[in-house]
Amino acid sequence: MAMSDEQKSATRPRTPLTRAPRPKRFYKGVTIVAVEAGHAIHLDGKPAKTPGGALLMLQKERLALRVAAEWEAQGGEIDATSMPVTRLVNVAIDAIDGHAVAVRADIVKYAGSDLVCYRAEEPARLVARQAQMWDPVLAFAEAHLAARFSIQNGIVFKAQSDATIAAIRDAVGGVKGLELAALHSLTTLCGSALIALGVARGVLSAAQAVEAAHVDEDWNRELWGADEEALAVRAHRARDILAAGDIFLP
């Protein structure tokens, strides 16, 4: 069975432009209960469930605390956009295991036209900034993943070698569950499988990923300015990148 459009979009951030009706907060207290498989989230003493009806449970206590804090922070309405870790956990439990092959293939597809491989030819300052932020990502891919990517000036597509794509396929082949949900989220948010893998392997911090993913956007904002809506969208994207990166911390 193919993933639904809702499941495909669940690892991507909602922005202020895509607000859906918010449910009312229906609970008072949030607790974490140790269970055989990990740490379950309870609302008013009852097990919380994912949208698919499964137990909302995490293996790592650190992440369970993060999810519990997201639920506790809700006001009179439940704002899913302010719960990025909870969203990732829901996707991992409800959708990822049954669609892992397709999710990995999507990550590999991003690598085929990765953000960090397409460079400006001018102005010189932008060229230098892209090199400063993106060359270390390419160096990581070659040193740690045995994947040597070629750089293209401009935006015309240039296919990478079969060996390079195969190396990325191998790199994501063993990723599963919550980490796969987080890796896919990072890939789509950053427009780069290589930045995402750098975070997953601990070579890049999530904060560095935010900066690397927004080189061109930040350059344009410096030149032309930005309105409040654009800044809000960037802030939401940055928050979700940081949340996805948190999944890979010890």
C-alpha positions in Angstrom: 0.0 0.0 0.0 1.4 3.4 -1.0 1.8 6.1 1.6 -1.0 8.6 1.7 -0.4 12.3 0.9 -1.0 13.0 4.6 1.7 10.5 5.6 4.2 11.8 3.0 3.8 15.3 4.3 4.0 14.5 7.9 7.7 14.7 8.1 7.6 18.1 6.5 6.8 21.2 8.6 3.6 23.0 8.7 3.9 26.8 8.3 1.7 29.7 9.2 0.3 29.5 5.7 -1.1 26.0 6.1 -2.9 26.2 9.4 -5.6 23.6 10.0 -8.3 23.7 12.7 -6.8 23.0 16.1 -8.4 20.6 18.5 -9.0 21.7 22.1 -6.7 20.6 24.8 -8.5 17.7 26.5 -6.1 16.8 29.3 -4.5 18.4 32.3 -1.4 16.4 33.2 1.3 14.7 31.2 3.5 11.9 32.6 6.0 9.4 31.3 5.5 5.7 32.3 8.2 3.1 31.9 7.0 0.1 29.8 8.7 -3.0 28.6 9.6 -1.5 25.2 10.6 2.0 26.4 8.8 5.1 27.8 5.1 5.8 27.1 3.4 9.2 27.2 0.3 9.3 29.4 -2.3 12.1 29.4 -4.3 12.3 32.7 -3.0 8.8 33.5 -4.1 7.3 30.2 -1.8 6.1 27.4 -1.6 8.7 24.6 -2.1 7.3 21.1 -0.7 8.2 17.7 -3.2 9.3 15.0 -3.1 5.7 13.8 -4.1 4.4 17.3 -0.8 3.0 18.4 0.8 3.6 21.8 2.8 6.9 21.8 6.1 5.4 23.1 9.8 6.1 22.7 12.8 4.0 23.5 15.0 6.8 24.7 13.9 8.6 27.9 15.5 11.8 26.7 13.2 11.9 23.7 10.2 10.9 25.8 10.9 13.9 28.0 11.0 16.1 24.9 7.7 14.8 23.7 6.1 15.1 27.1 7.3 18.7 27.3 5.6 19.5 23.9 2.3 18.1 25.2 2.7 20.0 28.5 3.4 23.3 26.7 0.1 23.3 24.8 -2.4 26.0 25.7 -6.2 25.9 25.2 -5.7 24.4 21.8 -3.3 21.7 20.5 -0.9 23.3 18.0 0.7 20.4 16.1 3.2 22.8 14.5 4.7 23.4 17.9 5.2 19.7 18.4 7.9 18.7 15.9 9.3 15.7 17.8 5.8 14.4 18.5 5.0 14.6 14.8 8.1 12.6 13.9 7.3 10.0 16.4 3.8 9.6 15.1 5.1 9.2 11.6 7.8 6.7 12.7 5.2 4.5 14.5 2.3 4.8 12.1 3.9 5.0 8.7 7.7 4.5 8.4 8.0 0.8 9.1 5.6 -0.1 6.3 7.1 2.2 3.8 10.8 2.3 4.7 11.9 1.3 1.2 10.0 4.1 -0.4 11.2 6.6 2.2 14.9 5.6 1.7 14.4 5.8 -2.1 13.1 9.4 -1.7 16.2 10.4 0.3 18.4 8.9 -2.4 16.5 10.8 -5.0 17.3 14.1 -3.3 21.0 13.1 -3.3 20.8 12.9 -7.1 20.2 16.6 -7.3 21.5 17.7 -4.0 21.4 21.4 -3.0 25.1 21.5 -2.2 26.1 20.5 -5.7 24.6 23.4 -7.5 26.6 26.6 -7.3 26.3 30.2 -8.3 28.8 31.6 -10.8 28.6 35.1 -9.4 28.7 37.3 -7.4 32.0 36.3 -5.9 30.9 36.7 -2.3 28.0 34.3 -2.8 30.3 31.8 -4.5 32.6 32.0 -1.6 29.8 31.6 1.0 28.5 28.6 -0.8 31.9 27.0 -0.9 32.5 27.8 2.8 29.2 26.2 3.8 28.9 23.4 1.3 32.4 22.1 0.5 32.7 20.6 4.0 29.5 18.7 3.3 30.9 17.2 0.1 34.2 16.4 1.9 32.2 14.5 4.5 30.3 12.5 1.8 33.6 11.5 0.2 35.5 10.7 3.4 32.7 9.0 5.4 30.3 7.7 2.8 32.7 6.9 -0.1 30.5 9.2 -2.3 32.3 11.6 -4.5 29.8 14.3 -5.9 30.5 16.6 -8.8 29.6 20.3 -8.7 27.5 22.0 -11.3 27.5 25.8 -11.9 24.0 27.0 -12.4 20.8 25.1 -11.9 20.8 22.8 -15.0 20.6 19.2 -13.8 23.7 17.1 -13.9 23.5 13.4 -13.0 25.9 12.0 -10.5 27.7 8.7 -11.1 26.1 5.4 -10.5 28.8 4.6 -7.9 28.0 7.8 -6.0 24.3 7.2 -5.9 24.9 3.6 -4.8 27.1 4.8 -1.9 24.2 7.0 -0.7 21.8 4.1 -1.1 24.1 2.0 1.1 24.4 4.9 3.7 20.6 5.0 4.2 20.0 1.3 3.9 20.3 0.5 7.6 18.4 3.5 8.9 14.9 2.7 10.2 12.2 3.8 12.6 12.4 7.2 14.2 15.8 7.9 12.8 14.5 7.2 9.3 11.6 9.6 9.9 14.1 12.2 11.1 16.5 11.7 8.3 13.7 12.1 5.7 12.5 15.2 7.5 16.0 16.7 7.5 16.4 15.9 3.8 13.2 17.5 2.7 13.6 20.5 5.0 17.2 21.2 3.8 16.7 20.1 0.2 19.8 18.0 0.8 20.4 14.4 1.6 24.0 15.1 2.3 23.3 17.8 4.9 20.9 15.4 6.5 23.4 12.5 6.6 26.0 14.9 8.0 23.7 15.6 10.9 22.8 11.9 11.3 26.5 10.9 11.4 27.3 13.7 13.9 29.6 15.6 11.5 27.2 18.6 11.3 25.1 20.0 14.1 21.5 20.7 13.4 22.3 24.4 13.8 24.9 24.2 11.1 22.4 22.4 8.9 20.0 25.3 9.3 22.7 27.7 8.1 23.8 25.4 5.2 20.2 24.9 4.0 19.6 28.7 3.8 22.7 30.0 2.2 20.9 31.3 -0.9 17.8 32.4 0.9 19.8 34.3 3.5 21.9 35.9 0.8 18.8 37.2 -1.0 17.3 38.5 2.3 20.5 40.4 2.9 20.3 42.0 -0.5 16.6 42.7 -0.7 15.2 42.4 2.8 12.5 40.0 4.0 8.9 40.4 5.1 7.6 39.0 8.3 5.9 36.1 6.6 9.1 34.9 5.0 10.9 35.2 8.3 8.2 33.2 10.1 8.5 30.4 7.5 12.2 30.3 8.0 11.8 30.2 11.7 9.4 27.3 11.5 11.7 25.4 9.2 14.7 26.0 11.4 12.7 24.7 14.5 11.8 21.5 12.7 15.4 21.0 11.5 16.6 21.4 15.1 14.0 18.9 16.3 14.9 16.3 13.7 18.5 16.7 14.5 17.8 16.1 18.2 16.7 12.6 17.3 20.4 11.7 16.5 21.9 13.0 19.7 23.1 10.4 22.3 
